[in-house]
Amino acid sequence: MKSSTKAIHQCDHCGKHYLVKFACEKHEQFCPRKAENFTPCFTCKHLIKSEIIVGDGRSSRAYTCDKMGVGVYPPKAVRVGVIDKYPDQFKDHIQMPFNCTVQEPATEPAF
């Protein structure tokens, strides 16, 4: 029987575990529970969630701020590269703000 001891790295924000330190550090940079990455849009009553068909025929989530009357996309869309992959889908959209003046708490989160 083989035994080995390895370091386990844990995200300071959400508690997710990693065996590779670099993977944990990369995750922590974009962790949605990190205060700098939190966008109040997902807890706002003005966020409208819908499904759209993207360029390659797959369905994807689309978000609109009813109060501002503009399409919005989450920070994760930038990180995973969908903004660059489908620029026509996001040409009139803005990234979800980290500080919003029109945000009002919803009774249930949009996600």
N, C-alpha and C positions, 0 to 999 in steps of 0.2 A: 504494500500500500504506500502510495506517495502522499506526502503532506507538504503544504507550502503555506507560508504566511505572506499575505499581500496587503498593501495599504488600500483602504477604501476611502474614497474622497466623497464628501457630501456637500451638496449645495447649501450655502448659508441662508438662502431665501425660501426654498421649498422643501429641502430635505432629501432630494433625489440623490441616489448613490451611484458612484462611478468607480471603475477599476483603473481608469486612465486619467491622470491628473489634468492633462491638456483638455480632454473632453469635458471635464467638470468646469474648468476655467472658462471654456467657450460657452457652455450652458449658462453659467452665472452671469456672463456678459449680457445675455438676452433673456434671462429668466423672467417670465411674466409676473412673478411675485416680487421682483426687485422694485423698490419704490420708484426709481428713475424710469422703469419700463412700463409702469402702470398707466393705462389710459382710462379716464373715467367714462368713456363712451359706452363700454360694455355694461355699465350699471345705470345708464341714462334712459329715461322713458322716450326720448326723441330718436333713439337709434332704431331704424327699421332694417330687419334682416330679410334677405330674399335669396333665391337660387338663380344663377345665370349659367348659360352655356358659354364656355371659353373657346378660344381658337381651335383647339384640337378635338372639340366635341364633348369634352367632359363638363360636368356641372361643378360649380364653385359657389361659395358664399359671396354675397355682395351686401354692402352696408350703405345706408343713406341716413344722413342726419336730417330729420324732418324739420327741425327748428331753423337750421341754416340753409336748407334746401340744396345740399350738395352731397355727392357721393364721397364716402370716406373708406379708407383701408387701414387695417391694423399694422403696427410696426413689424410684425412677423412677415408680412407680405414683402417688405423691403429686404429683410434678412434672407429669406429663401429664394429671392430673385424673381418673383412673379411679375413685379412691376416692369422689369427689363424684358421679360419673356413675352408679355402681352401688353405692350404700351398703349394700344388702341382702347383696351378695356378700362384703362385708368387715366385717360387724358384729361378728363374734367373732374377728377377726384383729388382729394387732399388726404394726407396722412392724418389719422386720428390724433387730435391734439393731446398733449400731456396735461395742459391746464386749459380748461374750457370755461367760458363765461356763461354759456347757455345750458350747462348740464343740470338736470334735475333727476333725482333718484327715481328709479323705476320700482314697481312693486315686485317684479321678477327680472333677473338679468337676461340679456338678449342671447347669451351663448348657451 
